[in-house]
Amino acid sequence: MGKILLKEIEYYNYSWWDQVGRIFFWNNRIFRGIYYNQQEHVNRLFKCGLINRLVEENLFPESWITNYYTDEFPLVIEHEIISPVTFSYEWCFSMLKDAAICVLKINKISQSFGYQLKDCHGSNILFKCLNPVFIDLGSFIPLDNGDTKNWIGYEEFRRFYYYPLKIWSKND
């Protein structure tokens, strides 16, 4: 295993509030350092096959567990770099619609593995060429007793995708 020195990494400014870990750049690559208390959870996401399935479906960027660690992160995930980064307020109608469909597909697949999305807002989506991909590993949480009917992110989905698409479709 290789230790990454904290002085060598550059944190991504918008990942400081993530409870699972932090995004950082090192050697022109992108990583997600996983906090000690989330290591087991993230390992389960990979071991159960959920992440591989989402990658196969082109819904999540290529991601893999590395042999790196830092003083702060015992587990380090490397992600495929997606460029350019676009923000949801820059998207056209069809991009917002495609992002919404992506989120619904991911939540449906996640449920089949015993998980659901807690955060589904547009900041968790990037476009890889024309295809939306979900980028937030920290948004996957276990289903509550296998209950697939009570999606914790449902209201956020409605606020971020459904209502704007409905209004936009009427040219308002």
C-alpha positions in Angstrom: 0.0 0.0 0.0 1.2 3.5 -0.8 0.8 6.4 1.5 -0.3 9.7 -0.1 1.0 12.7 1.8 -1.7 15.3 2.6 0.6 18.1 1.5 0.7 16.5 -2.0 -3.1 16.6 -2.6 -5.5 19.3 -3.6 -9.0 19.0 -2.2 -12.0 19.6 -4.4 -13.7 22.6 -2.8 -17.2 21.4 -3.0 -16.8 18.0 -1.3 -16.1 19.2 2.3 -19.7 18.5 3.5 -19.7 14.9 2.3 -20.1 12.5 5.3 -18.5 9.6 3.5 -15.3 11.2 2.3 -13.6 13.9 0.3 -12.7 14.4 -3.3 -9.1 15.3 -4.0 -6.7 15.5 -6.9 -3.2 13.9 -6.8 -0.8 13.4 -9.7 -3.4 14.7 -12.2 -5.9 12.0 -11.1 -9.1 12.2 -9.1 -9.7 10.3 -5.9 -12.3 10.0 -3.1 -10.8 9.5 0.4 -13.1 7.6 2.6 -13.4 8.4 6.3 -12.6 5.7 8.9 -16.2 5.4 10.0 -17.4 4.9 6.4 -14.8 2.4 5.2 -17.0 -0.7 5.8 -20.0 0.9 4.1 -18.1 1.8 0.9 -16.4 -1.6 0.8 -19.9 -3.2 0.8 -21.0 -1.0 -2.1 -18.2 -2.4 -4.2 -18.4 -6.0 -2.9 -22.1 -6.4 -3.5 -21.7 -5.5 -7.1 -23.7 -2.3 -7.1 -21.0 0.0 -8.3 -19.8 -2.4 -11.0 -23.4 -2.7 -12.3 -23.8 1.1 -12.4 -20.5 1.4 -14.3 -21.6 -1.3 -16.7 -24.8 0.6 -17.4 -22.9 3.8 -18.0 -24.6 5.5 -15.0 -21.6 5.9 -12.8 -17.9 6.7 -13.7 -15.3 4.0 -13.7 -14.3 3.7 -10.1 -12.0 1.3 -8.2 -10.6 0.7 -4.8 -6.9 1.6 -4.7 -4.0 0.5 -2.6 -3.4 4.1 -1.4 -4.3 5.7 1.9 -3.6 8.9 3.8 -3.5 9.8 7.5 -7.1 10.9 7.2 -8.4 8.2 4.8 -7.8 4.5 5.3 -9.6 3.8 2.0 -9.0 5.7 -1.2 -11.2 5.3 -4.3 -10.0 6.4 -7.7 -12.5 7.7 -10.3 -12.4 8.2 -14.0 -12.0 11.9 -14.8 -15.1 13.4 -16.6 -14.5 16.6 -18.5 -15.7 19.2 -19.1 -17.7 19.8 -15.9 -21.1 21.3 -16.5 -23.4 22.6 -13.9 -27.1 22.0 -13.8 -28.0 25.6 -14.3 -26.2 25.3 -17.7 -28.2 22.3 -18.9 -30.9 22.5 -21.5 -34.3 20.8 -21.2 -33.2 17.5 -22.7 -30.1 17.3 -20.4 -32.3 17.9 -17.3 -34.7 15.2 -18.5 -31.8 12.8 -19.2 -30.4 13.5 -15.8 -33.8 12.8 -14.2 -34.0 9.5 -16.0 -30.5 8.6 -14.9 -31.4 9.2 -11.3 -34.5 7.1 -11.6 -32.5 4.2 -13.2 -29.8 4.4 -10.5 -32.3 4.3 -7.7 -34.1 1.4 -9.2 -30.9 -0.6 -9.7 -29.7 0.4 -6.2 -32.9 -1.0 -4.7 -32.2 -4.4 -6.2 -29.0 -4.4 -4.3 -30.6 -3.2 -1.0 -29.7 0.5 -1.3 -31.3 3.8 -2.3 -30.2 7.4 -3.1 -30.4 9.9 -0.4 -29.2 12.9 -2.5 -30.2 13.1 -6.1 -29.8 16.8 -7.0 -28.0 18.0 -10.1 -24.7 18.6 -8.4 -24.3 14.9 -8.3 -24.6 14.5 -12.1 -22.0 15.1 -14.7 -22.3 14.5 -18.4 -19.8 12.1 -20.0 -20.2 13.2 -23.6 -24.0 13.1 -24.0 -24.7 10.7 -21.1 -25.4 11.7 -17.6 -23.5 9.9 -14.9 -24.1 10.0 -11.1 -20.9 10.9 -9.3 -21.7 10.8 -5.6 -20.6 7.6 -3.9 -21.8 9.1 -0.6 -25.4 9.2 -1.7 -26.0 5.5 -1.5 -27.6 4.3 1.8 -29.1 1.0 2.8 -32.9 0.6 2.3 -34.8 0.7 5.6 -35.8 -3.0 6.1 -35.9 -3.5 2.3 -38.7 -1.0 1.9 -38.5 0.1 -1.8 -41.7 2.2 -1.6 -40.4 5.0 0.7 -37.5 6.6 -1.3 -35.8 9.1 1.0 -34.7 11.2 -2.0 -38.2 11.4 -3.6 -39.1 15.0 -2.6 -35.6 16.2 -3.6 -36.1 14.5 -7.0 -39.5 16.2 -7.4 -38.0 19.6 -6.5 -35.0 19.4 -8.7 -36.3 17.5 -11.7 -40.0 16.9 -11.9 -41.3 20.4 -11.1 -38.8 22.3 -13.3 -39.4 19.9 -16.2 -43.1 20.2 -15.9 -42.9 24.0 -15.8 -40.4 24.1 -18.6 -42.5 21.8 -20.8 -45.3 24.4 -20.7 -42.8 27.1 -21.8 -43.0 28.8 -18.5 
